[in-house]
Amino acid sequence: MTTADYSQRWVNLASSKLGASTVVCSDDFFASMSRMLKEEPAIFIDDKYDDHGKWMDGWESRRKRDPGHDWCIVKLARPGVIHGIEIDTTHFTGNYAPAASVEACFSTCDLPKDSQAWTQIIKKSTLHGDASRGFDVDNDQLFTHVKLHIYPDGGIARFRVFAEPRVDWNQVGPDERIDLAAALNGGVALACNDQHYGHIRNLLAPGRGMNMGDGWETRRRREPGNDWVVIALAHPGIIKQIEIDTAHFKGNYPDRFDIRGAMHESESTESLVKDSEHWGLLLPESKLGPDRVHQFENEIIKHRQVSHIRMNIYPDGGVSRLRLYSLVK
């Protein structure tokens, strides 16, 4: 399975945007361990240096001159069942880590105790410079932390842990509304027709967007039609309230939008996208304004449970966040 397949099925629980954090590492002399959890792709700036040397967008340890290897512990944004790992060395060429392995554990502490038992989920494997490698994980345990080992030292641009966040749906009350689109609950933005300026994953992140780049934005449409995104909900539910936020989008927000939904069992994104054009209407075409939170409740068309939604925006533009508050029972 490719790393693109991971991101279309599961949530990156090692994303700092979702709340993951690096807890401790053996060494991050050249580049801070926290950088490898950034959501956006790694960048390279030719003439950027700091007090320790060349600035790199990732985690980089110093050259090891004694026995052993370097490591870093990451606390996931939420406990989850891990299905895939991506280790990315983009822009690390003569300084990448040549091999890595990964362990995981469940701990109620921010920093697992020294006595904590760890489970190996990826054996020691070869890495290459300026490249990404994905690893399937076959383990149904619930984990809160992962420990990335690199051999013996070097740099990692991005570290991603694709997992199924675990929510006990049986504990959700019959009248309790929960945001089934939220990434932290397991919602996944599957596909869109365009994301030139901002990735669809931003739509489902917690909090309000930090700036115009922290949202989903399409390029200017010069042909007939409209832009769209398809989202898999964390759990089938009956949508009772819709919130769409155009924070920071002032001269480039969509003029209008609507939402369609359906129950769909297919795991084929291509099939979902094709069928989504014909899904039932949940929210009729509605006006949007700049840089504000819009809420809709009475306008929602009564319906049964849905597992997927399609949001159409007219004709193009940027949306910061989408919330779909729903009943799961």
VOGU-3710 file (C-alpha; in Angstrom, 3 decimals, decimal comma):
1> mttadysqrw> 0,000/0,000/0,000  1,300/3,477/-0,852  1,483/6,385/1,558  -1,275/8,053/-0,485  -3,494/5,039/0,253  -2,772/5,402/3,974  -3,856/9,052/4,019  -7,076/8,269/2,132  -8,143/5,636/4,660  -6,759/6,683/8,035
11> vnlassklga> -5,713/9,679/10,093  -2,103/10,760/10,683  -2,086/10,675/14,488  1,539/11,878/14,501  0,500/15,264/13,092  1,335/18,217/15,326  -1,691/19,993/13,858  -3,915/17,350/15,468  -2,056/17,569/18,784  0,723/14,984/18,517
21> stvvcsddff> 4,013/15,927/20,157  7,598/14,774/20,393  8,289/13,916/24,028  12,010/13,165/24,200  14,847/12,067/21,929  18,442/10,950/22,253  19,730/13,941/20,265  18,418/16,690/17,976  21,512/18,869/17,714  21,073/19,918/14,076
31> asmsrmlkee> 17,279/20,054/13,736  14,503/19,906/16,324  12,622/16,637/16,681  9,308/18,533/16,630  9,751/19,526/12,972  9,220/15,990/11,676  5,583/16,064/12,883  4,603/19,026/10,725  1,695/18,405/8,372  3,004/20,270/5,339
41> paifiddkyd> 5,689/18,793/3,046  9,300/19,464/4,011  11,005/22,440/2,392  14,645/23,276/1,643  16,139/26,777/1,884  19,561/27,003/0,227  21,186/29,710/2,283  19,493/29,189/5,667  21,841/28,344/8,540  21,611/28,589/12,316
51> dhgkwmdgwe> 24,138/28,352/15,162  24,427/24,587/14,728  24,863/24,543/10,951  22,576/23,998/7,959  18,890/24,478/8,798  16,873/21,393/7,860  13,122/20,920/7,897  12,933/17,765/9,984  14,668/15,989/12,851  18,451/15,617/12,573
61> srrkrdpghd> 20,887/14,291/15,150  24,618/14,938/15,238  27,132/12,470/13,826  27,372/9,662/16,381  30,905/9,012/17,624  30,056/6,392/20,274  28,184/3,049/20,291  24,422/2,921/19,939  21,825/4,724/17,829  19,444/7,654/18,050
71> wcivklarpg> 15,725/7,540/18,841  12,693/9,728/19,454  9,420/9,127/21,349  6,215/10,620/19,927  2,930/10,950/21,806  0,069/10,449/19,348  -2,746/12,968/19,082  -5,198/10,304/20,251  -5,006/6,583/21,082  -5,445/4,532/17,946
81> vihgieidtt> -4,928/1,280/16,067  -1,961/1,818/13,739  -2,285/0,581/10,158  0,618/2,290/8,384  3,816/4,258/8,957  5,527/6,700/6,599  9,169/7,677/7,083  10,183/10,513/4,775  13,743/11,754/4,197  12,915/14,509/1,684
91> hftgnyapaa> 15,893/16,906/1,214  18,129/14,739/3,412  20,763/13,404/0,998  24,231/13,045/2,554  22,783/13,207/6,048  19,716/10,923/6,049  19,239/8,046/8,482  20,116/4,856/6,553  17,823/2,570/8,567  14,951/2,755/11,042
101> sveacfstcd> 12,614/0,670/13,193  9,478/1,578/15,164  8,058/0,432/18,499  4,730/1,370/20,094  3,138/1,247/23,541  0,037/2,262/25,493  0,722/4,623/28,381  -1,338/7,048/30,452  1,776/9,204/30,991  3,088/11,865/28,615
111> lpkdsqawtq> 6,501/10,200/28,898  6,246/6,414/29,281  8,098/5,056/32,297  11,460/3,333/31,934  9,731/0,048/32,819  7,204/0,465/29,995  6,913/-2,535/27,663  7,228/-1,658/23,962  5,969/-3,679/20,978  7,947/-3,651/17,753
121> iikkstlhgd> 5,619/-2,782/14,866  8,290/-2,218/12,176  11,532/-4,171/12,163  14,835/-2,510/11,293  14,505/-1,500/7,636  16,593/0,313/5,056  15,856/3,939/4,176  17,068/6,009/1,225  17,957/9,676/0,931  15,427/12,239/-0,313
131> asrgfdvdnd> 12,688/9,585/-0,488  9,589/8,372/1,316  8,949/4,801/2,420  5,666/3,376/3,669  5,268/0,372/5,973  2,142/-1,688/6,617  1,439/-2,439/10,269  -0,415/-5,625/11,209  -1,341/-5,152/14,843  -4,787/-4,524/16,348
141> qlfthvklhi> -3,561/-3,218/19,705  -4,395/0,272/20,896  -1,327/2,530/21,163  -0,690/6,027/22,526  3,050/6,424/21,836  5,543/5,380/19,179  9,329/5,229/19,397  11,257/5,855/16,187  14,762/4,351/16,148  17,271/5,490/13,514
151> ypdggiarfr> 20,535/3,665/12,821  22,978/5,040/13,703  22,117/8,753/13,309  21,024/11,300/10,723  17,911/13,072/9,540  14,191/12,351/9,061  12,072/15,000/7,333  8,611/13,716/8,230  7,266/10,882/10,375  3,616/9,938/9,892
161> vfaeprvdwn> 1,547/7,372/11,795  -1,659/6,467/9,982  -4,161/5,033/12,406  -7,786/4,552/13,292  -8,585/6,811/16,267  -10,547/4,836/18,805  -13,792/6,334/20,051  -16,134/4,189/22,169  -19,317/4,865/20,212  -21,312/2,844/22,746
171> qvgpderidl> -20,570/5,567/25,298  -22,100/8,295/23,110  -25,580/9,195/24,388  -28,648/8,966/22,097  -29,075/12,760/22,116  -25,368/13,644/22,127  -24,038/15,446/19,077  -20,507/14,633/17,986  -18,502/16,027/15,071  -18,249/12,994/12,813
181> aaalnggval> -16,100/14,856/10,284  -13,352/15,650/12,821  -10,041/13,969/12,070  -9,534/13,247/15,765  -12,738/11,200/15,729  -11,687/9,360/12,565  -13,107/11,525/9,768  -11,038/11,413/6,560  -11,053/13,791/3,584  -10,864/11,297/0,718
191> acndqhyghi> -10,769/13,239/-2,529  -11,389/16,560/-4,233  -11,161/17,968/-7,729  -8,519/20,570/-6,777  -6,410/21,636/-3,779  -3,982/24,007/-5,412  -3,484/26,310/-2,425  -4,535/24,264/0,608  -4,955/20,557/1,395  -8,380/19,032/2,092
201> rnllapgrgm> -7,046/17,509/5,348  -7,050/21,015/6,826  -10,865/21,049/6,716  -11,099/18,446/9,484  -8,367/19,744/11,821  -9,231/20,977/15,335  -9,626/24,668/16,169  -9,973/27,558/13,752  -7,523/28,041/10,904  -4,367/29,957/11,819
211> nmgdgwetrr> -4,126/31,714/8,460  -5,296/31,437/4,853  -2,885/28,567/4,241  -4,523/26,523/7,002  -7,590/25,528/5,014  -8,725/23,999/1,732  -8,435/26,393/-1,220  -8,842/25,739/-4,925  -7,405/27,733/-7,794  -9,533/30,280/-9,664
221> rrepgndwvv> -12,016/28,408/-11,863  -11,963/29,574/-15,481  -14,339/26,929/-16,855  -17,959/25,919/-16,153  -18,756/23,817/-13,100  -17,787/23,894/-9,441  -15,260/22,465/-6,988  -15,969/19,671/-4,498  -14,611/17,444/-1,723  -15,707/13,967/-0,534
231> ialahpgiik> -15,362/13,047/3,153  -15,720/9,717/4,977  -17,332/10,230/8,377  -15,832/8,661/11,474  -19,073/6,723/12,033  -22,467/6,644/10,327  -24,740/9,286/11,776  -27,711/11,602/11,338  -26,433/15,128/10,705  -28,193/17,701/12,881
241> qieidtahfk> -25,927/20,753/12,621  -23,449/21,958/10,002  -20,723/24,511/10,635  -18,569/25,921/7,842  -15,813/28,406/8,643  -14,258/30,746/6,067  -11,711/32,166/8,545  -9,079/34,341/6,764  -10,727/33,850/3,364  -11,896/37,350/2,470
251> gnypdrfdir> -11,488/37,966/-1,252  -11,473/34,289/-2,133  -14,240/32,546/-0,160  -16,821/30,457/-2,083  -19,982/32,292/-3,038  -22,222/29,324/-2,155  -22,069/25,674/-1,075  -24,258/22,614/-0,604  -23,841/19,196/1,009  -24,949/15,757/-0,167
261> gamheseste> -24,680/12,450/1,700  -25,237/8,698/1,543  -24,547/5,382/3,213  -21,772/3,774/1,205  -19,836/0,556/1,872  -17,335/0,776/-0,988  -13,653/1,180/-0,099  -12,927/2,409/-3,622  -12,411/6,155/-3,617  -12,994/6,218/-7,369
271> slvkdsehwg> -16,396/4,576/-6,916  -17,321/6,934/-4,073  -16,437/10,020/-6,088  -18,404/8,836/-9,119  -21,499/8,013/-7,054  -21,310/11,179/-4,944  -22,741/13,324/-7,721  -26,065/11,527/-7,196  -26,211/11,399/-3,396  -29,211/12,862/-1,614
281> lllpesklgp> -29,208/16,540/-0,736  -28,626/17,261/2,972  -28,217/21,014/2,839  -29,522/23,025/-0,125  -27,305/25,554/-1,876  -26,590/28,300/0,663  -24,731/31,624/0,614  -21,376/32,116/2,311  -19,566/35,214/3,482  -15,937/36,155/4,161
291> drvhqfenei> -13,925/35,316/7,287  -16,715/34,010/9,478  -18,352/30,918/11,011  -21,634/29,904/9,337  -24,053/27,593/11,157  -26,967/25,680/9,675  -29,546/23,566/11,495  -33,119/24,301/10,466  -32,068/24,294/6,811  -30,891/20,655/6,953
301> ikhrqvshir> -33,145/18,266/5,049  -34,388/15,367/7,211  -32,691/12,106/6,330  -31,426/8,787/7,647  -27,858/7,966/8,623  -25,027/8,762/6,219  -21,460/7,475/6,189  -20,030/9,862/3,552  -20,697/13,428/2,433  -19,847/15,529/-0,594
311> mniypdggvs> -19,464/19,284/-0,194  -19,803/21,336/-3,370  -18,526/24,913/-3,401  -19,604/27,402/-6,066  -17,715/28,181/-8,094  -14,359/27,895/-6,278  -12,464/29,377/-3,326  -11,301/28,576/0,186  -12,863/27,020/3,291  -11,028/26,789/6,595
321> rlrlyslvk> -13,017/24,188/8,569  -16,091/21,956/8,187  -17,957/20,490/11,186  -20,792/17,965/10,926  -22,447/17,526/14,309  -24,409/14,314/14,287  -26,300/11,704/16,280  -24,806/8,221/16,080  -27,816/6,370/17,506
//
